[in-house]
Amino acid sequence: MPVSEPLPHFVDDLLGYLHETHPTHATLDGVHTHDDLLEDLSRHGIDSEARALAGYLRRLEEIDQAGLTQVEALEHRMLASHLRARMFDLEAIRPWERNPQIYADVLASSLATQALFTHASAPERARRVLSKLRQAPRLIQAARDNVKEPPGIFVKVGIETMRGALKFIEHDLPRAFADVDDLHLLGDLADAQQEASQAILGYIDYLEKEIAPKARASFRLGRDKFEQKLRLEEGINIPVERLLAMAERELAATQEAFRQVAAKVNGGDPLAVWAKTKDNHPQPGQLAKVGREQVEELRTFLERQSLISMPEGEPIVVAPTPDFYRWSFASMWTPGPFESKPTRAYYYLTDADPSWPSERQVEHLRDYNLPTLWSVSIHEVYPGHFLHYQHLRKVTSKARKSILFAPASFVEGWAHYCEQMMVENGFGRNDHGIRLGQLAEALIRLVRFIVCIRLHAEDMSVEQGVRMFREDAYLEEVAARREAERGTFDPTYLVYSAGKMMLLKLRQDYKAQQGKGFSLKTFHDTLLSHGCAPFWLHRELMLGPNNGDVLE
């Protein structure tokens, strides 16, 4: 009888394959072996990946589970779902065939990882960018070959995203390597940038003239695909009717809490109160300074309150978004959990451009009102994504350490949970604005929860989604439209609220089990020590078997 393959050996092999096949994600994982590569999204590449994933699933199923430890058995189940989720996405959802946006996202993200991180010298990273740019025409050709009958909304967003990638390559990327003085390298970069730009311009023209006029496909997944995607990717095995009922209940409760806090501010209409609250924002040129002060205050609060362990690490840099990345609102660039040496993390905030008219500068900074900025800093830095990554580096299981296997509902659920948890534990106790900002962010995520289900499992239109974001989450027209459109191509963006709800239920059940011995710090440390995994696995590790549903 053949000897069963050890699970850690299988994980090493699978991770190596995924890092090579998805080099952008490898960089984000802290693995730099493939930093000079772009993803191969050609039909041959897609088919090869589907076959390879099927082969890995067969290998996994051949492992004798009787020889696994209790934790390995849980990881075996997690990995099987993960592989099936990847195969389901390639073969049933088929975004590579329906959505031109993914090609622009891959290109821009792949280039940005080399521009923003400092894991190597600027000349070395510039050479890697050169290699990627030379592969860009191949990626764009794959988009031409693959995307034939997309939904109209995907074409619209795809064109916008392609234009963003084009601007990044033509105007922004050169600034990222302005200090490189190798003239030969700079000349090669300029030539490669021109070739990549021409390929993108040609594809935009093709989308506008050839594809857009006949784009009639539906963006909807349908109920079956939607539920299966949630089950495989997030471990949520709940019918959409029940999910909707949960989300609507939470939305009503959060709206009532918002109204109550707004009444405490000046007793007025919630919309009017929130509009006035947005007037409290940093002055032009002061955004990074305010963000830096917030991060320091948040860290001090966590150290004094003993809500979670604070691992030692490189200091976080809070800075204005680099010129070449100014199209982003706020971004957290945290070195991956597999980085071999300490590397600084960067929390970037995009200030108003001094060249703008004063009215536009104020309009821009209203979105950075202090209550919202507090929630953003909590979500992105302390104790959200940045601190999560600090804990993740200490996890020994590669299956639960790699971001490639991480369910979005856990990663985003943790960060969104932190916004509420900090307020619950006294942060901003005397500032109703901070509580209002936290609730405003929660409302957006809850409306996402409802809209994505109704867009994909029912018959809601994008316009109805826009109206719901305006009426129930108090968003302005532009932001509401952006959110509703995102729901068409990001069908499970309910992960923020769903993840927070699953985490709160786990905390409630863990507290009931621990009784008087419950400690919030112990709960948080224990949870994060288990790495990134679906909530059903966290429940097994923290509560034992037969521990109830992940959601109520």
C-alpha positions as CSV (number, residue, x, y, z in Angstrom):
1,M,0.0,0.0,0.0
2,P,1.5,3.4,-1.0
3,V,2.5,5.8,1.8
4,S,0.1,8.7,2.1
5,E,1.6,12.1,1.2
6,P,2.1,14.3,4.3
7,L,-0.2,17.3,4.2
8,P,2.5,19.9,4.9
9,H,4.4,18.5,1.8
10,F,1.2,18.9,-0.3
11,V,0.7,22.5,1.0
12,D,4.3,23.4,0.1
13,D,3.8,22.1,-3.4
14,L,0.4,23.8,-3.9
15,L,1.6,27.1,-2.6
16,G,4.6,27.0,-4.9
17,Y,2.4,26.4,-7.9
18,L,-0.1,29.1,-6.9
19,H,2.7,31.6,-6.3
20,E,4.1,30.9,-9.7
21,T,0.7,31.1,-11.4
22,H,-0.4,34.2,-9.5
23,P,2.8,36.2,-9.2
24,T,1.0,39.4,-8.1
25,H,-0.5,37.5,-5.1
26,A,2.9,35.9,-4.4
27,T,4.4,39.4,-3.9
28,L,1.5,40.3,-1.6
29,D,2.3,37.0,0.3
30,G,5.9,38.2,0.8
31,V,7.3,35.8,-1.8
32,H,9.5,37.5,-4.5
33,T,10.6,34.6,-6.6
34,H,8.3,35.6,-9.4
35,D,8.3,39.4,-9.2
36,D,9.3,39.7,-12.8
37,L,6.2,37.9,-14.1
38,L,2.7,38.8,-15.1
39,E,-0.2,36.3,-14.8
40,D,-0.9,34.2,-17.9
41,L,-4.6,34.8,-18.6
42,S,-4.6,33.3,-22.1
43,R,-7.1,30.6,-22.8
44,H,-4.2,28.1,-22.7
45,G,-3.1,29.4,-19.3
46,I,-6.7,29.2,-17.9
47,D,-7.2,25.7,-19.2
48,S,-3.8,24.6,-17.8
49,E,-4.6,26.1,-14.4
50,A,-8.0,24.3,-14.3
51,R,-6.3,21.0,-15.1
52,A,-3.6,21.6,-12.5
53,L,-6.1,22.4,-9.8
54,A,-8.1,19.3,-10.6
55,G,-4.8,17.3,-10.2
56,Y,-4.1,18.9,-6.9
57,L,-7.6,18.1,-5.7
58,R,-7.1,14.5,-6.6
59,R,-3.8,14.4,-4.7
60,L,-5.5,16.0,-1.7
61,E,-8.3,13.4,-1.8
62,E,-5.8,10.6,-1.9
63,I,-4.2,11.6,1.3
64,D,-5.1,9.2,4.1
65,Q,-7.1,11.3,6.5
66,A,-6.8,8.6,9.2
67,G,-3.2,9.6,9.5
68,L,-3.9,13.3,9.9
69,T,-3.9,15.2,13.2
70,Q,-7.2,16.9,14.2
71,V,-6.0,20.3,13.0
72,E,-4.6,18.8,9.7
73,A,-8.0,17.2,9.1
74,L,-9.7,20.6,9.4
75,E,-7.1,22.1,7.0
76,H,-7.6,19.2,4.6
77,R,-11.3,20.2,4.4
78,M,-10.4,23.9,4.1
79,L,-8.0,23.2,1.2
80,A,-10.5,21.0,-0.6
81,S,-13.1,23.8,-0.5
82,H,-10.5,26.3,-1.6
83,L,-9.4,24.2,-4.6
84,R,-13.1,23.6,-5.6
85,A,-13.7,27.4,-5.3
86,R,-10.9,28.2,-7.7
87,M,-12.1,25.6,-10.1
88,F,-15.7,26.8,-9.8
89,D,-14.6,30.4,-10.5
90,L,-12.6,29.4,-13.6
91,E,-15.2,26.9,-15.1
92,A,-18.6,28.2,-13.9
93,I,-18.3,31.9,-13.1
94,R,-15.7,32.5,-15.8
95,P,-14.7,36.1,-15.1
96,W,-11.8,35.8,-17.5
97,E,-14.5,35.4,-20.3
98,R,-17.0,38.0,-19.0
99,N,-15.1,40.8,-17.5
100,P,-12.3,43.0,-19.2
101,Q,-11.7,44.7,-15.9
102,I,-9.8,41.8,-14.4
103,Y,-7.1,42.2,-16.9
104,A,-6.6,45.9,-16.1
105,D,-6.7,45.1,-12.3
106,V,-4.0,42.4,-12.7
107,L,-1.7,44.8,-14.7
108,A,-2.1,47.8,-12.4
109,S,-1.8,45.8,-9.1
110,S,1.2,43.9,-10.4
111,L,3.0,47.1,-11.3
112,A,1.9,48.8,-8.1
113,T,3.4,46.1,-5.8
114,Q,6.8,46.8,-7.3
115,A,6.4,50.6,-7.1
116,L,5.1,50.8,-3.6
117,F,6.9,48.1,-1.7
118,T,10.7,48.6,-0.9
119,H,11.7,44.9,-0.6
120,A,14.4,45.5,-3.1
121,S,16.4,48.4,-4.5
122,A,14.7,50.8,-6.8
123,P,16.8,49.7,-9.9
124,E,16.0,46.1,-9.2
125,R,12.3,46.8,-8.8
126,A,12.5,48.9,-12.0
127,R,13.9,45.9,-13.9
128,R,11.1,43.8,-12.6
129,V,8.6,46.5,-13.8
130,L,10.3,46.4,-17.2
131,S,9.8,42.7,-17.5
132,K,6.1,43.0,-16.6
133,L,5.6,45.9,-19.0
134,R,7.0,43.7,-21.8
135,Q,4.5,41.1,-21.0
136,A,1.6,43.5,-20.9
137,P,0.7,43.3,-24.6
138,R,0.4,39.5,-24.2
139,L,-2.0,40.1,-21.3
140,I,-4.1,42.6,-23.3
141,Q,-4.2,40.1,-26.2
142,A,-5.6,37.5,-23.8
143,A,-8.4,39.9,-22.9
144,R,-9.1,40.4,-26.7
145,D,-9.2,36.7,-27.3
146,N,-11.2,35.7,-24.2
147,V,-13.9,38.5,-23.6
148,K,-16.4,38.2,-26.4
149,E,-20.0,38.6,-25.0
150,P,-19.7,40.5,-21.6
151,P,-22.5,42.3,-19.8
152,G,-22.7,46.0,-20.7
153,I,-21.9,47.2,-17.2
154,F,-18.7,45.1,-17.2
155,V,-17.6,46.8,-20.5
156,K,-18.3,50.3,-18.9
157,V,-16.3,49.5,-15.8
158,G,-13.6,47.7,-17.8
159,I,-13.0,50.7,-20.0
160,E,-12.8,52.9,-16.9
161,T,-10.3,50.6,-15.3
162,M,-8.3,50.2,-18.5
163,R,-8.0,54.0,-18.6
164,G,-6.8,54.0,-15.0
165,A,-4.2,51.5,-15.8
166,L,-3.1,53.5,-18.9
167,K,-2.7,56.7,-16.8
168,F,-0.8,54.7,-14.2
169,I,1.7,53.4,-16.8
170,E,2.0,56.7,-18.8
171,H,2.1,59.4,-16.2
172,D,2.4,57.8,-12.7
173,L,4.8,54.9,-13.0
174,P,7.8,57.0,-14.2
175,R,7.6,59.1,-11.1
176,A,7.9,56.0,-8.9
177,F,11.4,55.4,-10.3
178,A,12.5,59.1,-10.8
179,D,15.6,58.5,-8.7
180,V,16.9,55.6,-10.9
181,D,19.9,56.9,-12.8
182,D,20.6,54.0,-15.1
183,L,20.0,55.6,-18.5
184,H,20.0,52.3,-20.4
185,L,17.3,50.9,-18.0
186,L,15.3,54.1,-18.2
187,G,15.4,54.0,-22.0
188,D,14.2,50.4,-22.0
189,L,11.4,51.3,-19.5
190,A,10.2,54.1,-21.7
191,D,10.1,51.8,-24.8
192,A,8.2,49.2,-22.8
193,Q,5.8,51.7,-21.4
194,Q,5.0,52.9,-24.9
195,E,4.3,49.4,-26.2
196,A,2.1,48.6,-23.2
197,S,0.2,51.9,-23.6
198,Q,-0.4,51.2,-27.3
199,A,-1.8,47.8,-26.5
200,I,-4.1,49.2,-23.9
201,L,-5.3,52.1,-26.1
202,G,-6.0,49.6,-28.9
203,Y,-8.0,47.5,-26.6
204,I,-10.0,50.4,-25.2
205,D,-10.9,51.4,-28.8
206,Y,-11.9,47.8,-29.5
207,L,-14.1,47.6,-26.4
208,E,-15.8,50.9,-27.3
209,K,-16.4,50.2,-31.0
210,E,-16.7,46.4,-31.3
211,I,-17.8,45.0,-27.9
212,A,-19.9,47.7,-26.2
213,P,-22.5,48.0,-29.0
214,K,-23.4,44.3,-28.7
215,A,-22.8,43.8,-25.0
216,R,-26.2,42.2,-23.9
217,A,-25.2,39.5,-21.5
218,S,-26.6,39.5,-17.9
219,F,-24.2,40.3,-15.0
220,R,-26.3,38.1,-12.7
221,L,-24.9,34.9,-11.3
222,G,-28.3,33.4,-10.4
223,R,-29.2,32.0,-7.0
224,D,-27.4,28.6,-7.5
225,K,-24.1,30.0,-8.5
226,F,-24.3,32.7,-5.9
227,E,-24.9,30.3,-3.1
228,Q,-22.3,27.9,-4.3
229,K,-19.7,30.6,-4.5
230,L,-20.4,31.7,-0.9
231,R,-20.3,28.1,0.3
232,L,-16.9,27.3,-1.4
233,E,-15.1,30.6,-0.9
234,E,-16.4,31.6,2.6
235,G,-17.8,28.5,4.1
236,I,-21.3,30.1,4.4
237,N,-23.9,27.4,3.7
238,I,-27.1,29.4,4.3
239,P,-30.0,30.0,1.8
240,V,-30.2,33.6,0.5
241,E,-33.6,34.2,2.1
242,R,-32.1,33.6,5.5
243,L,-29.1,35.7,4.7
244,L,-31.4,38.6,3.5
245,A,-33.5,38.4,6.7
246,M,-30.3,38.7,8.8
247,A,-29.0,41.6,6.8
248,E,-32.3,43.5,6.9
249,R,-32.5,43.0,10.6
250,E,-29.0,44.3,11.1
251,L,-29.6,47.2,8.8
252,A,-32.8,48.3,10.7
253,A,-30.9,48.1,14.0
254,T,-27.9,50.1,12.7
255,Q,-30.2,52.7,11.2
256,E,-32.0,53.1,14.5
257,A,-28.6,53.4,16.3
258,F,-27.5,56.0,13.7
259,R,-30.7,58.0,14.3
260,Q,-30.2,57.9,18.1
261,V,-26.6,59.1,17.9
262,A,-27.6,61.8,15.4
263,A,-30.3,63.0,17.9
264,K,-27.6,63.4,20.5
265,V,-25.5,65.6,18.3
266,N,-28.2,68.2,17.7
267,G,-31.5,66.4,17.6
268,G,-31.9,66.9,13.9
269,D,-32.5,64.9,10.8
270,P,-29.9,62.1,10.4
271,L,-29.0,63.2,6.9
272,A,-28.6,66.8,8.0
273,V,-26.5,65.8,11.0
274,W,-24.2,63.6,8.8
275,A,-23.8,66.4,6.2
276,K,-22.7,68.8,9.0
277,T,-20.4,66.2,10.5
278,K,-18.6,65.9,7.2
279,D,-17.6,69.6,7.6
280,N,-15.2,68.4,10.3
281,H,-12.2,67.4,8.2
282,P,-8.5,68.0,8.0
283,Q,-7.3,71.1,6.2
284,P,-5.5,70.8,2.8
285,G,-2.0,69.5,3.3
286,Q,-2.7,68.1,6.8
287,L,-4.3,64.8,6.0
288,A,-1.2,62.6,6.5
289,K,-0.3,64.5,9.7
290,V,-3.8,63.9,11.1
291,G,-3.7,60.2,10.0
292,R,-0.3,59.9,11.8
293,E,-1.8,61.3,15.0
294,Q,-4.7,59.0,14.7
295,V,-2.5,55.9,14.3
296,E,-0.4,56.9,17.4
297,E,-3.5,57.5,19.5
298,L,-5.0,54.2,18.4
299,R,-1.8,52.3,19.3
300,T,-1.6,54.0,22.7
301,F,-5.3,53.2,23.4
302,L,-4.7,49.5,22.5
303,E,-1.6,49.3,24.7
304,R,-3.4,50.9,27.7
305,Q,-6.6,48.9,27.3
306,S,-5.0,45.5,26.8
307,L,-7.5,44.4,24.1
308,I,-5.0,42.6,21.9
309,S,-1.3,41.8,21.9
310,M,0.9,44.2,20.0
311,P,3.8,42.3,18.4
312,E,7.1,44.1,17.8
313,G,7.8,45.1,14.2
314,E,8.9,47.7,11.8
315,P,7.2,51.1,12.4
316,I,4.3,52.0,10.1
317,V,4.8,54.9,7.8
318,V,1.8,57.2,7.5
319,A,2.3,59.4,4.4
320,P,0.6,61.2,1.6
321,T,-0.2,58.9,-1.3
322,P,2.7,59.0,-3.8
323,D,1.9,61.0,-6.9
324,F,1.8,57.9,-9.1
325,Y,-0.9,56.3,-6.9
326,R,-3.1,59.3,-6.3
327,W,-6.2,57.7,-7.9
328,S,-6.6,55.7,-4.7
329,F,-8.6,57.0,-1.7
330,A,-6.6,55.4,1.1
331,S,-4.4,52.3,1.0
332,M,-2.6,50.0,3.4
333,W,0.5,48.3,2.0
334,T,1.6,45.7,4.5
335,P,4.5,43.3,3.7
336,G,3.3,39.8,3.3
337,P,3.5,37.1,6.1
338,F,6.3,35.2,4.3
339,E,8.7,38.2,4.1
340,S,12.2,37.0,5.1
341,K,13.3,40.3,6.6
342,P,11.5,43.2,8.3
343,T,10.0,45.6,5.8
344,R,8.1,48.8,6.5
345,A,4.4,49.0,6.0
346,Y,2.8,52.1,4.4
347,Y,-0.5,53.7,5.2
348,Y,-1.2,56.2,2.4
349,L,-3.9,58.9,2.5
350,T,-4.7,61.0,-0.6
351,D,-4.8,64.7,0.2
352,A,-6.4,67.4,-1.9
353,D,-4.3,68.5,-4.8
354,P,-3.0,72.0,-4.1
355,S,-3.6,72.9,-7.8
356,W,-7.4,72.3,-7.4
357,P,-9.8,75.2,-6.8
358,S,-10.5,75.6,-3.1
359,E,-14.1,74.3,-3.6
360,R,-12.9,71.0,-5.0
361,Q,-10.3,70.6,-2.3
362,V,-13.0,71.0,0.4
363,E,-15.3,68.6,-1.5
364,H,-12.5,66.0,-1.6
365,L,-11.6,66.4,2.1
366,R,-15.3,66.1,3.2
367,D,-15.0,62.4,2.4
368,Y,-12.0,62.4,4.9
369,N,-14.2,63.8,7.7
370,L,-12.7,63.0,11.0
371,P,-15.3,60.4,12.1
372,T,-14.8,58.5,8.8
373,L,-11.1,58.8,9.0
374,W,-11.1,57.3,12.4
375,S,-12.9,54.3,11.0
376,V,-10.6,54.0,8.1
377,S,-7.5,54.1,10.4
378,I,-9.0,51.5,12.7
379,H,-9.9,49.3,9.7
380,E,-6.6,49.6,7.9
381,V,-4.1,49.9,10.7
382,Y,-4.9,49.4,14.4
383,P,-6.2,46.9,15.2
384,G,-7.3,46.1,11.6
385,H,-5.3,44.8,8.7
386,F,-1.8,46.0,9.8
387,L,-2.0,44.5,13.2
388,H,-3.7,41.4,11.8
389,Y,-0.6,40.9,9.5
390,Q,1.7,41.3,12.5
391,H,0.0,38.4,14.2
392,L,-0.2,36.4,10.9
393,R,3.6,36.4,10.6
394,K,3.8,34.3,13.8
395,V,1.4,31.6,12.5
396,T,3.3,28.3,11.7
397,S,0.8,26.6,9.5
398,K,1.4,27.6,5.9
399,A,-2.2,26.7,5.0
400,R,-3.5,29.3,7.4
401,K,-0.6,31.8,7.0
402,S,-0.9,32.4,3.2
403,I,-3.1,35.2,2.0
404,L,-3.8,33.0,-1.0
405,F,-6.0,30.7,1.1
406,A,-7.5,33.4,3.2
407,P,-11.3,33.8,3.0
408,A,-12.3,37.5,2.5
409,S,-15.0,37.1,5.1
410,F,-12.3,36.6,7.8
411,V,-9.8,39.2,6.6
412,E,-12.3,41.9,5.9
413,G,-14.6,40.7,8.7
414,W,-11.8,41.2,11.2
415,A,-11.1,44.7,10.1
416,H,-14.7,45.7,10.0
417,Y,-15.4,44.1,13.4
418,C,-12.5,46.2,14.8
419,E,-14.3,49.4,13.9
420,Q,-17.2,48.4,16.2
421,M,-15.1,46.7,18.8
422,M,-13.0,49.8,19.5
423,V,-16.1,52.0,20.1
424,E,-17.6,49.3,22.3
425,N,-14.5,49.3,24.4
426,G,-14.5,53.1,25.0
427,F,-12.6,54.6,22.1
428,G,-14.0,58.0,21.4
429,R,-16.4,57.6,24.4
430,N,-17.0,61.4,24.6
431,D,-17.2,62.0,20.8
432,H,-20.5,61.2,19.2
433,G,-18.9,61.8,15.8
434,I,-16.7,58.8,16.1
435,R,-19.7,56.6,16.8
436,L,-21.6,58.2,14.0
437,G,-18.7,57.5,11.6
438,Q,-18.5,53.9,12.6
439,L,-22.2,53.4,12.1
440,A,-22.1,55.2,8.7
441,E,-19.4,52.7,7.5
442,A,-21.5,49.8,8.9
443,L,-24.6,51.0,7.0
444,I,-22.6,51.0,3.7
445,R,-21.5,47.4,4.3
446,L,-25.0,46.2,5.3
447,V,-26.5,47.7,2.2
448,R,-23.8,45.9,0.2
449,F,-25.0,42.7,1.8
450,I,-28.5,43.2,0.7
451,V,-27.8,44.7,-2.7
452,C,-25.4,41.9,-3.9
453,I,-28.0,39.2,-3.0
454,R,-30.8,41.0,-4.8
455,L,-28.6,41.8,-7.8
456,H,-27.5,38.2,-8.3
457,A,-30.1,36.0,-6.8
458,E,-33.2,38.2,-7.5
459,D,-33.9,40.8,-10.1
460,M,-32.8,44.1,-8.6
461,S,-31.4,46.6,-11.2
462,V,-28.3,48.7,-10.7
463,E,-30.5,51.8,-10.5
464,Q,-32.5,50.3,-7.7
465,G,-29.2,49.5,-6.0
466,V,-28.1,53.1,-6.4
467,R,-31.3,54.3,-4.8
468,M,-30.9,51.9,-1.8
469,F,-27.3,53.2,-1.1
470,R,-28.6,56.7,-1.2
471,E,-31.7,56.2,1.0
472,D,-30.4,53.6,3.4
473,A,-26.7,54.3,3.7
474,Y,-26.9,58.1,3.1
475,L,-24.4,58.2,0.3
476,E,-24.2,60.9,-2.4
477,E,-25.1,60.0,-6.0
478,V,-21.5,59.4,-7.2
479,A,-20.6,57.2,-4.3
480,A,-23.9,55.3,-4.4
481,R,-23.5,54.5,-8.1
482,R,-19.9,53.3,-7.6
483,E,-21.1,51.0,-4.8
484,A,-24.0,49.6,-6.8
485,E,-21.9,49.0,-9.9
486,R,-19.3,47.2,-7.8
487,G,-22.0,44.8,-6.7
488,T,-22.3,43.5,-10.3
489,F,-18.7,42.4,-10.7
490,D,-17.9,41.8,-7.0
491,P,-20.9,39.6,-6.2
492,T,-19.9,38.6,-2.7
493,Y,-19.0,42.0,-1.3
494,L,-21.2,41.1,1.6
495,V,-18.1,39.6,3.2
496,Y,-17.4,42.7,5.3
497,S,-20.7,42.6,7.2
498,A,-21.1,38.8,7.0
499,G,-17.6,38.4,8.4
500,K,-18.2,40.8,11.2
501,M,-21.5,39.1,12.1
502,M,-19.8,35.7,12.1
503,L,-17.0,37.0,14.3
504,L,-19.4,38.6,16.8
505,K,-21.3,35.3,17.0
506,L,-18.0,33.4,17.6
507,R,-17.1,35.9,20.4
508,Q,-20.5,35.5,22.0
509,D,-20.4,31.7,21.9
510,Y,-16.8,31.6,23.1
511,K,-17.7,34.0,26.0
512,A,-20.6,31.8,27.0
513,Q,-18.3,28.8,27.0
514,Q,-15.5,30.5,29.0
515,G,-17.9,32.0,31.5
516,K,-16.1,34.1,34.2
517,G,-12.8,33.2,32.6
518,F,-13.5,35.1,29.4
519,S,-11.0,37.7,28.4
520,L,-11.4,39.8,25.2
521,K,-7.6,40.0,24.8
522,T,-7.3,36.2,25.0
523,F,-10.1,35.8,22.5
524,H,-8.5,38.2,20.0
525,D,-5.0,36.7,20.5
526,T,-6.3,33.1,20.2
527,L,-8.4,33.9,17.1
528,L,-5.5,35.6,15.3
529,S,-3.0,32.9,16.4
530,H,-5.0,30.4,14.3
531,G,-4.3,32.4,11.1
532,C,-6.7,33.0,8.2
533,A,-9.4,30.4,7.8
534,P,-13.1,30.1,7.3
535,F,-15.2,30.8,10.4
536,W,-16.3,27.2,10.6
537,L,-12.7,26.2,11.2
538,H,-12.1,28.9,13.8
539,R,-15.2,27.6,15.6
540,E,-13.9,24.1,15.6
541,L,-10.5,25.3,17.0
542,M,-12.0,27.6,19.6
543,L,-15.3,25.9,20.6
544,G,-14.8,22.2,19.7
545,P,-17.0,20.0,17.4
546,N,-20.8,20.4,17.0
547,N,-20.5,24.1,17.8
548,G,-23.5,25.5,15.9
549,D,-23.9,27.7,12.7
550,V,-21.4,30.3,11.8
551,L,-24.3,32.8,11.6
552,E,-27.4,33.0,13.7
